[in-house]
């Protein structure tokens, strides 16, 4: 089993999207049906082009013959042509209207694509609210019928949250924007409590100069950069021009190694920011930032004005706009008017289509669009990537897809199979561990099952940083698993904290994946509180198959079996016990459980455990017999292996409760589980 060092998580968005819109049958011809997936198909490539004069005004009257398209230096025959144009604002109303005809227009080849990205961390309350209102106005009043809009947010971790992916459903997009609120996550400074921010002057005239943060501010800036790079990776196969409206304060120059207060630090983030801008441009994304900072924050003295913008995030917003062919929309207070201008600028565009022989080789094709008219400026995508099979993905691309699957509720790459997992803290005092265990089957995994399946267990912190990650490869065919119940197991290193626990199973040939997720809060022993973790319910029976484990060797230098690792980590003998299967529990039977506790004041000697069964329909709560079969632990935490007897009761739903009491402190902690009991 291979253990990978701590690395930053690099994505919530998926890598796979279509390289061009789904085409009707007359636009898609198979060269060779047997080799369609990995060879070549003839499909229509659509190019979104904006043409302006040198003053930035859109030019609406070009014809097909005015355009020349070069694909990797070769001139292409333009077989499809479409012109889109908004009327200019009328002098009387200032409103922008779409050109209309008496008959409904045919569905366009390609509408506009807008991504509304709200930064809920690097933002101020007032500016954030104004930007939200401007975005709502933009969705409701400015979008054309064929336009698509997506709503995303950045909340501090290394992923972007997708509240609504590209859709023409205006009501759904409005609801997604209205539901957004500023994150409770605050950007804190270094150990001294200071953060880089506006220069200000105290009452005695002393100028306060911000310092370069080395703690969470730097982490969040790095997370933002990686999330934006991931967006570029994820949307590079999405055809057409993408317009990204970014509502954010931006990243202060000192945090990313810019400006006179950087002092040569954080140069790595400076380079990463430049790479991010290039990758966004290569994916045909133009960024239009709205500054959500509170513009009322001033410097207090005229001679400080030269520092005003340089010490805010505005330069970073201007940079991302400039490098991607977008436009800085200014302060949130002016964003509504600026978005109207953006609508006019992006509302006049052309769609050019030409047939290509698309090969599954992942290569980049450089596109150049020329207009046979002097004095014009052309804004078109710089190129496109051919798709490729998952097996041919580079390691970085596979990591991007992996983190997308692990963190995103709805990964763009696919809809993964979902299955259940359990995460438990380690029992041993000498090492801080978290253990994962989950049941699998070939029937449940479907297309994910195969001879070469990657098993990755990942532990994330609250900022989506990877605390630990372990990987191995499994044979999950029906022949390999046989008729036994099969479980996967992994142990990861973890300090005290709150974590996101994930298991990803991924077929290394097809990329099809299954994902399990859980959360775990492991308090520090010094907190002095009694904490009981959710129990792991077990059943005795035939020996099960356990897969995964680690490369740990025993005292004789021999590789220890997975069963031996489970027995040491989780206190029960996996040759005799396995996880309780889904479904009802028979009455008048024995049920077993692993129960772990973090004791108050580190003393576990005075803990006692009891169990009860509650019938809510009858309003009864009855104690049930409980026996402690084994226990392990020491100062601070303890695990108990329990057996309790389910009485013979009427069939139905019950609440099984386990209560841990600390006789010394008087603290009590109760955990419950809803179960079904059959006769």
Order of alpha helices (4+ residues) and beta strands (2+ residues): beta-beta-beta-beta-beta-beta-beta-alpha-beta-beta-alpha-beta-beta-alpha-beta-alpha-beta-alpha-alpha-alpha-beta-beta-beta-beta-alpha-beta-beta-beta-alpha-beta-beta-alpha-beta-beta-beta-beta-beta-beta-alpha-beta-beta-beta-beta-beta-beta-beta-beta-beta
